[in-house]
Amino acid sequence: MDDSDHTLTSPLPASAPGGDALLGLTIAWHPDLRRVGEQFVGLAEAGTMELSRYLPAFRRPGQDGEGLGHSSVSRTAVRLIRDAAGGVTVWPPQSRMVIELNGREIAEPVHLTREQIDRGAVLGLGRTVLLCLHWMHCLPRNNPVPGFIGVGSAAIATREQIRQVAKTNAVVLLLGETGTGKEVTARAIHALGKNAGAAMVCVNMATLSDTLAAADLFGAVRGAYTGAQTARQGWFAQAQDSTLFLDEIGNTPGSVQPMLLRVLESGDYRPLGATHDQHSNARVIAATDQDLYGAGFNQALLRRLEHFVIRIPPLRCRREDIGLLLVDMLPAEVTPLLPTALVSQLLNHDWPGNVRDLSNVFRRVLMALQMGEAPGVDAMLNVPRDPPAGETKPGADGGDKPPVAAAAVRKKLVGLQEKEIFDALENNGWTIRRAALELGISRPSLYKLLEMYPQIRRAAR
């Protein structure tokens, strides 16, 4: 199977990925969860595209495309205008559809810089459908890798590297922030490699003590050290004909770093107290979130580990993948209807702890929903309160958030119109608790509003 079998057929010219970045639109949330992750990729240069209920066609590689389709999305198009500098202006339509950008309502055109698109911008349509605007540096491709989920170009490129190196026996060094999925990547390399039938051996190097690290890694004969009543098999011996994953390699005790260098160079090592060398054919994968180029780490060992390096992108650099990750995290036996406003908060957060952080918070969110509570996502995320109107809030990298309208405050009951209440009920399957959460009010308050608007009849009536 060649690359053409994995590539999405597209009207874009084949040379497009080699030129400027393409503007990608990924469905980050949709009432039909099967649509999450579908994409439209276009606008390789300055130009205008229209986004409505029926256009453009979103698709997965190798599948037919279709419009967003949901009734909450207006037939009147939102216009996305890309300029020569790579910025994009979001031009709301003249319709009743609520448009949100990065969690805030907008009513006037808003310009996003190239850098803001690079961080991923979340566009909400009708309080129901969420899209992520982001750059694509390649066309969508179906190159599945066990456990590594994503549809953006960063995820595609990482999977390509995994698939490439898995076919070899090269030493692999995985670099990435905590929670980005380094062990998931290591397991994927093992699963796609020639030793997939054997169990991968995992070692956390930070747990090794200076005195016993050599015995843990390379084994020891009986009597090699005080307390060694029997011969001991090390991790390299256990990983024979398999893969040895050395996590937290930056915390390797200095005493065994030269020993690791030798076994990586020749495959030979000597158990503690032994008189003869043994040979290991274990495939070695190492990982760290530390800077190994500073003082304290054996630089010759680092050069040997650098045979093949995969840098795993942080989640804030692949915001278009968060919706797919949320769908994957939903338990099969419990699929609560998630309020779109809640999902929007999850999409807009920068996740300093990356996928692990997202997973932990989402698990707490699901527990709160299942208990009938309205989860306080901001409290769970430790998100600071929005600044006063007219000010901007610094982003994670010190830059400003997109210059959108000030955050909407919770409305008074008298300020909520019948159409807003009806739309919230319809968007949430006529579930009072979830509709109230979307409106930013309590359930008793929503019941009061239903009494104020008798045209919206309760089921009992």
C-alpha positions as CSV (number, residue, x, y, z in Angstrom):
1,M,0.0,0.0,0.0
2,D,1.6,3.3,-1.0
3,D,0.9,6.9,0.2
4,S,-1.8,7.4,-2.4
5,D,-3.9,4.9,-0.5
6,H,-3.8,7.0,2.6
7,T,-4.3,10.4,0.9
8,L,-7.7,12.2,0.7
9,T,-8.8,12.9,-2.8
10,S,-9.0,16.7,-3.0
11,P,-9.7,19.4,-5.6
12,L,-6.7,21.2,-4.3
13,P,-3.6,21.0,-6.5
14,A,-1.1,18.4,-5.6
15,S,1.6,21.0,-5.1
16,A,-0.4,22.9,-2.4
17,P,1.2,21.2,0.6
18,G,4.6,22.3,-0.6
19,G,3.6,25.9,-0.7
20,D,1.8,28.1,1.8
21,A,-0.3,26.6,4.6
22,L,-3.9,25.6,3.9
23,L,-6.7,26.8,6.0
24,G,-8.3,23.8,7.6
25,L,-11.8,23.6,9.2
26,T,-12.3,20.6,11.5
27,I,-15.6,19.7,13.1
28,A,-14.6,19.8,16.8
29,W,-18.1,19.1,18.1
30,H,-21.4,18.2,16.6
31,P,-24.7,16.7,17.9
32,D,-23.9,13.7,15.7
33,L,-20.7,12.5,17.3
34,R,-19.8,10.6,14.2
35,R,-19.2,13.9,12.5
36,V,-16.5,15.0,14.9
37,G,-13.1,15.0,13.2
38,E,-14.5,15.6,9.6
39,Q,-12.6,18.3,7.8
40,F,-12.7,20.7,4.9
41,V,-9.3,22.0,3.7
42,G,-9.1,25.0,1.4
43,L,-8.0,28.6,0.9
44,A,-4.4,28.0,0.0
45,E,-4.1,31.8,-0.8
46,A,-6.0,35.0,-0.4
47,G,-9.7,34.4,-1.1
48,T,-13.2,33.9,0.4
49,M,-15.1,30.8,1.4
50,E,-18.6,30.5,2.7
51,L,-19.7,28.4,5.6
52,S,-23.4,27.5,6.0
53,R,-25.7,24.6,6.8
54,Y,-25.0,23.0,3.5
55,L,-21.5,24.2,2.4
56,P,-18.7,23.3,2.4
57,A,-18.6,19.5,2.4
58,F,-16.8,18.1,5.4
59,R,-15.3,14.6,5.1
60,R,-12.9,12.0,6.2
61,P,-10.3,10.6,3.9
62,G,-11.8,8.3,1.4
63,Q,-15.4,9.1,2.3
64,D,-18.1,11.3,0.7
65,G,-18.5,14.7,2.2
66,E,-21.6,16.6,3.4
67,G,-22.5,20.0,4.9
68,L,-22.9,20.5,8.7
69,G,-26.6,19.8,8.2
70,H,-27.8,20.7,11.7
71,S,-30.9,23.0,11.9
72,S,-29.1,25.4,14.3
73,V,-26.7,26.4,11.6
74,S,-28.0,29.1,9.3
75,R,-28.5,28.7,5.6
76,T,-27.0,32.2,5.4
77,A,-23.3,31.8,5.2
78,V,-20.5,33.0,7.5
79,R,-17.8,34.3,5.3
80,L,-14.1,33.5,6.0
81,I,-11.8,35.9,4.2
82,R,-8.1,35.1,4.0
83,D,-5.8,38.1,3.2
84,A,-2.4,38.2,1.6
85,A,-0.7,38.2,5.0
86,G,-2.3,35.0,6.0
87,G,-4.8,36.5,8.4
88,V,-8.5,35.5,8.3
89,T,-11.5,37.7,8.9
90,V,-14.6,36.0,10.2
91,W,-17.7,37.9,8.8
92,P,-20.9,36.9,10.6
93,P,-24.1,36.7,8.5
94,Q,-27.3,38.7,8.8
95,S,-29.2,36.0,10.6
96,R,-30.3,35.1,14.1
97,M,-27.7,32.4,14.5
98,V,-25.3,33.1,17.4
99,I,-21.7,33.2,16.3
100,E,-18.9,32.6,18.9
101,L,-15.2,32.9,18.5
102,N,-13.0,31.3,21.2
103,G,-16.0,31.1,23.5
104,R,-17.2,34.7,23.1
105,E,-20.1,36.0,21.1
106,I,-19.4,38.2,18.1
107,A,-21.7,40.3,16.0
108,E,-19.2,42.2,13.9
109,P,-16.4,41.0,11.7
110,V,-13.3,39.9,13.6
111,H,-9.8,39.6,12.1
112,L,-7.5,36.8,13.2
113,T,-3.8,37.0,12.6
114,R,-1.8,34.1,11.1
115,E,-0.4,33.4,14.5
116,Q,-3.8,33.2,16.1
117,I,-4.9,30.7,13.5
118,D,-1.7,28.8,14.2
119,R,-2.9,28.4,17.8
120,G,-6.3,27.2,16.6
121,A,-9.4,29.3,16.7
122,V,-12.7,27.8,17.9
123,L,-15.8,29.0,15.9
124,G,-19.2,28.2,17.4
125,L,-22.3,28.1,15.3
126,G,-25.8,28.3,16.7
127,R,-24.6,27.2,20.2
128,T,-24.5,23.7,18.8
129,V,-21.7,23.1,16.3
130,L,-18.1,23.9,17.1
131,L,-15.4,24.2,14.4
132,C,-11.6,24.7,14.8
133,L,-9.9,26.9,12.3
134,H,-6.2,26.0,11.9
135,W,-3.4,25.6,9.4
136,M,-2.9,22.4,7.5
137,H,0.6,21.8,6.2
138,C,-0.5,18.6,4.4
139,L,-3.7,17.2,3.0
140,P,-5.8,15.0,5.4
141,R,-4.4,11.5,5.4
142,N,-5.7,8.2,6.8
143,N,-2.5,6.8,8.4
144,P,-3.8,5.2,11.6
145,V,-1.5,4.4,14.5
146,P,-2.7,2.5,17.6
147,G,-3.7,5.0,20.3
148,F,-2.4,8.2,18.6
149,I,-5.6,10.1,17.7
150,G,-5.8,13.3,15.6
151,V,-6.6,14.8,12.2
152,G,-4.4,17.9,12.1
153,S,-1.1,18.1,10.3
154,A,0.9,17.8,13.5
155,A,-0.8,14.5,14.4
156,I,-0.5,13.3,10.8
157,A,3.2,14.1,10.7
158,T,3.8,12.4,14.1
159,R,2.1,9.2,12.9
160,E,4.1,9.2,9.7
161,Q,7.3,9.2,11.8
162,I,6.0,6.4,14.0
163,R,5.1,4.3,11.0
164,Q,8.5,5.0,9.4
165,V,10.7,4.1,12.4
166,A,8.5,1.1,13.5
167,K,9.8,-0.8,10.5
168,T,13.4,-0.5,11.7
169,N,15.3,-1.5,14.8
170,A,16.6,2.0,15.4
171,V,16.9,3.5,18.8
172,V,14.2,6.1,19.2
173,L,14.2,9.2,21.5
174,L,10.7,10.7,22.2
175,L,10.8,14.3,23.3
176,G,7.7,16.1,24.6
177,E,6.0,17.9,27.5
178,T,4.5,15.8,30.3
179,G,1.2,14.3,29.3
180,T,1.7,14.5,25.5
181,G,1.5,10.7,25.0
182,K,5.2,9.5,25.0
183,E,4.3,6.1,26.3
184,V,1.4,5.9,23.8
185,T,3.8,6.6,21.1
186,A,6.3,4.0,22.3
187,R,3.6,1.4,22.4
188,A,2.5,2.3,18.9
189,I,6.1,1.9,17.6
190,H,6.2,-1.5,19.3
191,A,2.8,-2.6,18.0
192,L,3.8,-1.7,14.4
193,G,7.3,-3.3,14.7
194,K,8.6,-6.8,14.1
195,N,8.5,-7.7,17.8
196,A,4.8,-6.8,18.3
197,G,3.9,-10.3,19.5
198,A,6.1,-9.9,22.6
199,A,5.2,-7.8,25.6
200,M,7.0,-4.4,25.8
201,V,9.1,-3.9,28.9
202,C,8.6,-0.5,30.5
203,V,11.1,1.1,33.0
204,N,10.7,4.4,34.8
205,M,14.3,5.5,35.1
206,A,13.4,8.1,37.8
207,T,12.6,5.2,40.2
208,L,16.1,3.6,39.9
209,S,18.4,4.1,42.9
210,D,22.1,4.8,42.4
211,T,23.2,1.6,44.2
212,L,20.9,-0.9,42.4
213,A,20.4,0.8,39.0
214,A,23.0,-1.4,37.3
215,A,21.5,-4.6,38.7
216,D,18.0,-3.5,37.7
217,L,19.0,-2.8,34.1
218,F,21.6,-5.5,33.5
219,G,21.0,-8.2,36.1
220,A,23.4,-9.7,38.7
221,V,24.8,-13.0,39.6
222,R,24.4,-14.6,43.0
223,G,26.5,-12.8,45.7
224,A,27.2,-9.8,43.4
225,Y,26.2,-7.4,46.2
226,T,24.9,-7.7,49.8
227,G,21.6,-9.4,49.8
228,A,21.9,-11.0,46.3
229,Q,20.9,-14.5,47.4
230,T,20.0,-15.6,43.9
231,A,20.9,-14.6,40.4
232,R,18.8,-11.7,39.1
233,Q,17.6,-11.0,35.6
234,G,17.8,-7.4,34.4
235,W,15.5,-5.4,32.2
236,F,17.6,-5.8,29.1
237,A,17.4,-9.6,29.5
238,Q,13.6,-9.5,30.1
239,A,13.2,-7.4,26.9
240,Q,15.1,-9.9,24.7
241,D,13.3,-10.2,21.3
242,S,11.0,-7.3,22.3
243,T,11.1,-3.6,23.1
244,L,12.6,-1.9,26.2
245,F,11.0,1.5,26.9
246,L,13.2,3.7,29.1
247,D,10.8,6.4,30.3
248,E,12.2,9.6,32.1
249,I,15.6,8.9,30.6
250,G,16.8,12.3,31.8
251,N,16.7,10.9,35.4
252,T,19.0,8.0,34.7
253,P,21.6,7.7,37.5
254,G,25.0,9.0,36.3
255,S,26.7,5.8,37.3
256,V,24.9,3.7,34.7
257,Q,24.9,6.2,31.8
258,P,28.2,4.9,30.4
259,M,26.9,1.3,30.7
260,L,23.8,2.3,28.7
261,L,26.0,3.9,26.1
262,R,27.9,0.6,25.6
263,V,24.8,-1.6,25.3
264,L,23.3,0.9,22.8
265,E,26.5,0.9,20.7
266,S,27.1,-2.9,20.6
267,G,24.3,-4.7,22.3
268,D,26.7,-6.1,24.8
269,Y,26.5,-5.7,28.6
270,R,27.8,-7.5,31.6
271,P,25.5,-8.4,34.6
272,L,26.8,-7.3,38.0
273,G,29.4,-9.8,39.2
274,A,29.5,-11.8,36.0
275,T,32.7,-12.8,34.2
276,H,31.3,-12.8,30.7
277,D,29.3,-10.4,28.5
278,Q,25.7,-11.1,27.4
279,H,24.1,-9.7,24.2
280,S,20.8,-7.9,24.0
281,N,18.7,-7.5,20.8
282,A,16.1,-5.5,22.6
283,R,14.7,-2.5,20.6
284,V,15.3,0.6,22.8
285,I,12.9,3.5,23.0
286,A,13.7,6.3,25.4
287,A,11.5,9.3,26.4
288,T,11.8,12.5,28.4
289,D,10.3,15.9,29.0
290,Q,13.6,17.3,30.1
291,D,16.4,19.2,28.3
292,L,19.1,16.6,27.8
293,Y,21.5,19.1,26.2
294,G,22.4,20.8,29.5
295,A,25.0,19.7,32.0
296,G,24.5,16.5,33.9
297,F,23.6,14.1,31.1
298,N,26.1,12.0,29.3
299,Q,26.3,13.8,25.9
300,A,27.8,10.7,24.2
301,L,24.8,8.7,25.4
302,L,22.5,11.5,24.1
303,R,24.1,11.3,20.6
304,R,23.4,7.5,20.6
305,L,19.8,8.0,21.7
306,E,19.4,10.6,18.9
307,H,19.4,7.9,16.2
308,F,15.8,8.8,15.5
309,V,14.0,11.6,17.4
310,I,10.3,12.2,17.5
311,R,9.1,15.5,19.0
312,I,5.5,15.0,20.2
313,P,3.5,18.3,19.8
314,P,1.7,19.7,22.9
315,L,-2.0,19.7,22.8
316,R,-2.2,23.5,22.5
317,C,-0.6,23.1,19.1
318,R,-3.2,20.6,17.9
319,R,-6.4,22.1,19.2
320,E,-8.2,20.6,16.2
321,D,-7.8,17.2,17.7
322,I,-9.4,17.9,21.1
323,G,-13.0,17.1,20.0
324,L,-11.9,13.7,18.7
325,L,-10.0,13.0,22.0
326,L,-13.2,13.8,24.0
327,V,-15.3,11.4,21.9
328,D,-12.6,8.7,22.4
329,M,-12.7,9.4,26.2
330,L,-16.5,9.0,26.4
331,P,-17.3,5.7,28.1
332,A,-19.0,3.2,25.8
333,E,-21.7,2.4,28.4
334,V,-22.4,6.1,29.3
335,T,-22.7,8.8,26.7
336,P,-24.2,11.8,28.4
337,L,-25.3,14.7,26.2
338,L,-22.5,17.3,26.7
339,P,-23.6,20.9,26.7
340,T,-21.9,22.7,23.8
341,A,-20.9,25.6,26.1
342,L,-19.0,23.1,28.3
343,V,-17.3,21.5,25.3
344,S,-16.3,25.0,24.1
345,Q,-14.5,25.7,27.4
346,L,-12.6,22.4,27.0
347,L,-11.6,23.3,23.4
348,N,-10.5,26.8,24.3
349,H,-8.2,25.8,27.2
350,D,-4.5,25.5,26.6
351,W,-4.0,22.3,28.7
352,P,-0.5,22.8,30.2
353,G,-0.7,19.1,31.2
354,N,-1.7,18.1,27.7
355,V,-3.7,15.0,27.0
356,R,-3.3,13.6,30.5
357,D,-4.6,16.9,31.9
358,L,-7.6,16.9,29.5
359,S,-8.4,13.3,30.4
360,N,-8.4,13.9,34.2
361,V,-10.6,17.0,33.9
362,F,-13.0,15.4,31.5
363,R,-13.4,12.4,33.8
364,R,-14.4,14.8,36.6
365,V,-16.8,16.6,34.2
366,L,-18.5,13.3,33.3
367,M,-18.9,12.3,37.0
368,A,-20.5,15.7,37.7
369,L,-22.9,15.4,34.8
370,Q,-23.9,11.8,35.8
371,M,-24.7,13.1,39.3
372,G,-27.0,15.7,37.9
373,E,-24.7,18.6,38.6
374,A,-23.7,21.5,36.4
375,P,-19.9,21.1,36.4
376,G,-17.9,24.2,37.2
377,V,-15.4,23.7,34.4
378,D,-13.6,27.0,35.1
379,A,-13.0,25.9,38.7
380,M,-11.7,22.5,37.5
381,L,-9.4,24.2,35.0
382,N,-8.3,27.0,37.4
383,V,-9.1,29.5,34.6
384,P,-8.7,33.1,35.8
385,R,-11.7,35.4,35.5
386,D,-12.0,37.4,32.3
387,P,-10.6,41.0,32.4
388,P,-12.9,44.0,32.3
389,A,-14.6,44.8,28.9
390,G,-12.2,46.3,26.4
391,E,-9.1,44.6,27.8
392,T,-7.4,41.5,26.4
393,K,-6.3,38.4,28.3
394,P,-2.8,37.1,27.8
395,G,-2.4,33.8,26.0
396,A,-0.3,30.9,27.3
397,D,2.6,32.1,25.2
398,G,2.4,35.7,26.3
399,G,0.5,36.8,23.2
400,D,-3.0,38.1,23.3
401,K,-6.2,36.1,22.7
402,P,-8.0,37.0,19.4
403,P,-9.5,40.5,19.6
404,V,-13.1,39.4,19.9
405,A,-16.0,40.9,21.8
406,A,-15.9,41.0,25.6
407,A,-17.0,37.8,27.3
408,A,-20.8,37.6,27.7
409,V,-21.9,37.9,31.3
410,R,-24.7,35.9,32.7
411,K,-27.9,37.4,31.6
412,K,-30.8,38.4,33.9
413,L,-33.9,36.4,33.5
414,V,-35.8,39.3,32.0
415,G,-33.1,39.7,29.4
416,L,-33.6,36.2,27.9
417,Q,-35.8,36.1,24.9
418,E,-38.3,33.3,24.1
419,K,-36.2,32.3,21.0
420,E,-33.0,31.9,23.1
421,I,-34.9,29.7,25.5
422,F,-36.4,27.6,22.8
423,D,-33.1,27.2,21.0
424,A,-31.4,26.1,24.2
425,L,-34.1,23.5,24.9
426,E,-33.9,22.2,21.3
427,N,-30.1,22.1,21.3
428,N,-30.1,20.0,24.5
429,G,-32.9,17.5,23.7
430,W,-35.4,19.4,25.9
431,T,-33.5,18.5,29.0
432,I,-34.0,21.3,31.5
433,R,-30.7,20.9,33.4
434,R,-28.6,21.0,30.2
435,A,-30.5,23.8,28.6
436,A,-30.1,25.8,31.9
437,L,-26.4,25.2,31.8
438,E,-26.2,26.5,28.2
439,L,-28.2,29.6,29.2
440,G,-26.0,30.2,32.3
441,I,-28.9,30.0,34.7
442,S,-30.2,27.6,37.3
443,R,-32.8,25.0,36.7
444,P,-35.4,26.7,39.0
445,S,-34.8,29.9,37.0
446,L,-35.5,28.1,33.7
447,Y,-38.7,26.8,35.2
448,K,-39.7,30.3,36.0
449,L,-39.0,31.4,32.5
450,L,-41.2,28.7,31.1
451,E,-44.0,30.1,33.2
452,M,-43.3,33.5,31.8
453,Y,-43.5,32.3,28.2
454,P,-46.7,30.1,28.1
455,Q,-46.1,29.6,24.3
456,I,-43.4,27.1,25.3
457,R,-45.5,24.4,26.7
458,R,-44.3,21.8,29.2
459,A,-44.7,18.1,28.3
460,A,-47.4,17.7,31.0
461,R,-49.5,20.3,29.1
